[in-house]
Amino acid sequence: MRRSLNRQPGRVLDIALEHPVTITRNDHAFALLRREEMAGHIKAAAMTRVVVEVTGVAYQLSQGKEIGDNHEYGWMKAFDTEELNELVAEVMSACNVGYVSGDWEELDVVIHEWHSSAIAINSPELEKAFIDNDDEVPLTPPATESVVA
């Protein structure tokens, strides 16, 4: 159904509330849709780029290829192939949640947690703390006492 934007602008905008409307002028096509919907598409595209980059780096590392230390996802070198596969599975799951719900926060959280784990793995201070047994005190079970009221 073709509607004239000049003759029925209110009706065209009402339709655009329900679904995108294509407006053509001089062999050019334009999409008219709600701002929130467009913002969602832009966010999905940006997060898809992140997913592609993370999975691409994970694949390259799992194939034994080198990633530069200055690469945005160079921290992924801290993980072995099995861990990289887990990372990719979590990223893909979070991406699916983002597409369904429009909430991409879970993807940010997953990547942040893996990045933090890589920092911890590469930290000499944490490695020393895990290895250092000098101050270790074995835990004993608490004594069980009967309390009479």
Residue, then its C-alpha position, 0 to 999 in steps of 0.5 A: m500500500r502506497r501512501s503519500l507522505n505529503r498528503q498523510p504524514g500523520r498516518v505514515l507516522d502511525i504506521a511507522l510506530e508499528h513497523p518500518v516504513t520505506i519512503t522512496r523519492n527519486d529512486h532513493a529509498f529511506a527507512l522510517l522507524r522509531r528512534e529506539e528501534m534504530a538505536g537497538h539495531i545500531k547497538a546490535a551491530a556494534m556488539t556483533r562486531v565485538v563477538v566477531e572479533v573475540t571469536g576470530v582471536a580465539y580461533q587464531l589462538s587455538q590454531g597456534k597463530e600469534i596475536g600482538d601484545n598491543h591487540e585489543y584482545g591480546w589478553m586472550k593469550a592467557f588461555d589454552t584452547e579448551e578455555l578459549n572454546e568455553l569463552v566463545a561458548e559464553v560469548m555466543s550465549a550472551c550474544n543470543v540473549g542480547y538479540v532476543s532481549g535487546d539487553w547487551e549487558e550480559l555480553d559486556v559482563v562475560i568479556h569483562e570477567w574473562h579479561s579479569s581472569a586473564i589479568a589474574i593469570n598473568s599477574p606475577e603477584l597472584e602467581k606468587a600468592f598461590i604458590d607461597n605456602d609459608d603463611e598457610v594455616p590448615l583449617t580445622p573443623p569447629a568444635t561442636e558444643s551443645v548449647v542448652a537454653 
